[in-house]
Amino acid sequence: MTHESADRAAAPVLGTVGAAARVGWGVLGVVLLVWTVFEVAKHTGLTVPLAVLGLLVPWLAVRAPTAPGEAAASGAAAVGRALLRVRIPLAVMVVCSLVPGPADSTAAPFTFGMAWLTHLALRRALGRDPR
């Protein structure tokens, strides 16, 4: 067995649906990234650090140190898994969209949720799905 065939055998085989899902996540991630940059440039102020924080939340969730002991480690793992789900940043964006008043008052938290969702979409497009 050559080195090339060993790599091919070890690589996961994506079906048509898996490849299409990854392409879909990639397209969504790029659209969200462009939209996030647009919102940051449009609103500035607090939107800039919250967008950066939103991009880092999933990265920090994966790299968060776990405390010694099973109970602490399982609790930290549960929080880490929750932060890698799409529901939370999507809920942040929906709540910010439903708040009445000027858009400038909700632009920063909305951009935070959008940046977080951008990271998750690009992460899934690269095959780093938490499932």
C-alpha positions in Angstrom: 0.0 0.0 0.0 1.5 3.3 -1.0 1.4 6.5 1.0 -1.1 8.0 -1.3 -3.6 5.1 -1.1 -3.3 5.0 2.7 -4.3 8.6 2.8 -7.2 8.0 0.5 -8.4 5.1 2.6 -8.2 7.1 5.8 -10.0 10.1 4.4 -13.7 10.2 5.1 -15.9 9.8 2.0 -18.5 12.5 1.6 -21.7 11.6 -0.1 -23.5 14.0 -2.4 -25.6 15.3 0.5 -22.6 15.9 2.7 -20.7 17.7 0.0 -23.8 19.8 -0.8 -24.3 20.7 2.8 -20.7 21.8 3.2 -20.9 23.9 0.1 -24.2 25.4 1.4 -22.5 26.2 4.8 -19.6 27.7 2.9 -21.8 30.0 0.8 -23.8 31.0 3.9 -20.5 31.7 5.7 -19.2 33.9 3.0 -22.4 35.9 2.7 -22.5 36.3 6.5 -18.9 37.4 6.5 -19.5 40.1 3.9 -22.7 41.2 5.8 -20.8 41.4 9.1 -18.0 43.5 7.5 -20.7 45.8 6.0 -22.5 46.2 9.4 -19.2 46.9 11.2 -18.3 49.6 8.6 -21.8 51.1 8.7 -22.3 51.3 12.4 -18.7 51.4 13.9 -18.4 52.1 17.6 -19.3 49.2 19.8 -20.1 47.1 16.8 -16.4 46.5 16.0 -15.3 44.8 19.3 -18.5 42.8 19.5 -18.1 41.5 16.0 -14.5 40.4 16.8 -15.8 38.8 20.0 -18.6 37.1 18.0 -16.0 35.6 15.7 -13.9 34.4 18.7 -16.7 32.8 20.8 -16.7 29.4 19.1 -12.9 29.4 19.0 -12.7 30.2 22.7 -15.3 27.5 23.4 -13.2 24.8 21.8 -10.0 26.0 23.6 -11.5 26.7 27.0 -9.5 24.9 29.7 -11.4 22.3 31.6 -11.1 22.0 35.3 -9.9 18.8 36.9 -12.6 16.4 37.9 -15.4 14.7 35.8 -18.3 17.0 36.9 -16.4 20.2 36.1 -15.1 18.8 32.8 -18.5 17.5 31.7 -20.1 20.9 32.6 -17.4 22.7 30.6 -17.9 20.3 27.7 -21.7 20.9 27.7 -21.1 24.7 27.6 -18.6 24.3 24.8 -21.0 22.1 22.8 -23.8 24.6 23.4 -21.7 27.5 22.1 -21.0 25.5 18.9 -24.7 25.3 18.0 -26.5 27.6 15.5 -29.5 28.2 17.7 -28.0 30.7 20.1 -26.5 33.2 17.6 -29.6 32.9 15.5 -31.8 33.7 18.6 -29.6 36.7 19.4 -30.1 38.0 15.8 -33.9 37.4 15.9 -34.3 39.1 19.3 -32.3 42.1 18.1 -34.5 42.3 15.0 -37.7 42.2 17.0 -36.7 45.0 19.4 -38.5 48.2 18.5 -36.6 51.4 18.0 -33.7 52.7 16.0 -31.5 50.1 14.4 -28.4 51.7 15.9 -29.5 50.6 19.4 -29.4 46.9 18.4 -26.7 46.9 15.7 -23.9 45.8 18.1 -25.6 42.7 19.6 -27.0 41.8 16.2 -23.5 42.0 14.6 -22.2 39.9 17.5 -24.7 37.2 16.7 -24.0 37.4 13.0 -20.3 37.2 13.5 -20.8 34.1 15.8 -23.0 32.5 13.1 -20.4 33.3 10.5 -17.8 31.4 12.4 -20.1 28.5 12.9 -21.0 28.4 9.2 -17.4 28.5 8.0 -16.5 25.9 10.6 -19.1 23.5 9.3 -18.1 24.2 5.7 -14.6 23.1 6.6 -15.9 19.9 8.1 -15.4 20.8 11.8 -19.0 20.1 12.8 -19.5 19.4 16.5 -21.8 16.4 15.8 
